[in-house]
Amino acid sequence: MSNFRTEIFPEKSDFSIDHGSKLVSMGSCFASTVGHKLQTHRFNIEVNPMGISFHPLVISQHLNNTINGLELNEDSIVTKGEHYVSFSHHSSIFAETSADLVQVVKGQHLKTFDALQDSNILLITWGTAWGYRHHDLDQVVANCHKAPQTVFSKELSDIQELVWSYKVVFKRLFELNQNLKIVLTVSPVRHWKDGAIENSRSKAHLLAAVHELVDFFDQVNYFPAYELMMDDLRDYRFYKEDMLHPSSEGVKYVWQKFSECFMTGGTIDLNSKIDQLNRSKNHQGPKDEALKQFIAKLEHEIAQAVPHIL
């Protein structure tokens, strides 16, 4: 029989993720998608504590500021509607006053520092190498917050600029936490507003930079989320209506491959039970006695396996 697709089999990782692992996920909306999958399956994970960030230099800046205890540059603070936001952060990071925003960011830095110091795994997803550099701040921003285009210059980050930035911050991370493993991914979500050719250039820069870092650091690994969507699930039925973001079926498939790559059979079996428990708890309508007993039985089995996750 003919094979009508090119299936990708990611190489099994030399370390495992289980329910005793502590994780941090940072980066694009795809980082949030995978992070929330892990949360749903009761893993101990901080998901995008600094807000969604698409550009690698923004993520490295967050990591650098967190590790070195640097406070938010008040020159980056602007108003957006009734709230204060920062060019350095996604709009989900906001406050009622400028001073409050500085404290909000400081609190997120402290929480992220504690998580990084104590974590086994850091997941980072890069979205695009195209960024908007604020002229006065001289930095690539996380969000333009509807500021006039005249204050920004659009630029494509150089591969070596990305590599150098992460060599610096990764070395500091490994000094902070010698047991940390880092998993890099490139988001399969295409940044179509940049154009088809520009998106391809961007992803090429990201992929080249990622693999330089993987080759340089033994503790840095690559998971081929991009290739799984672009080459394995090369069909629009695996995308949402916008034809850019993975559908629930696409996410499910990438999650399956991620699990096979990083998890043991026992952890995958436990995830299956947690899936059953979640579906049962979310059952619409009244729960009869048989369903209640089934939920109680599953909760007991999961609690016996990993007591802290329920």
Secondary structure, DSSP 8 states (H G I E B T S, - for coil): ----S--------SS---TT-EEEEEESHHHHHHHHHHHHTT-EEEE-TT----SHHHHHHHHHHHHHT----GGGEEEETTEEEETTS-TTS-BSSHHHHHHHHHHHHHHHHHHHHH-SEEEEEE--SEEEEETTTTEE-S--TT--GGGEEEEE--HHHHHHHHHHHHHHHHHH-TT-EEEEEE-----GGG-HHHHHHHHHHHHHHHHHHHHH-TTEEE--HHHIIIIIS-SGGGB-TTSSSB-HHHHHHHHHHHHHHH--HHHHHHHHHHHHHHHHHT-SS---HHHHHHHHHHHHHHHHH-GGG-
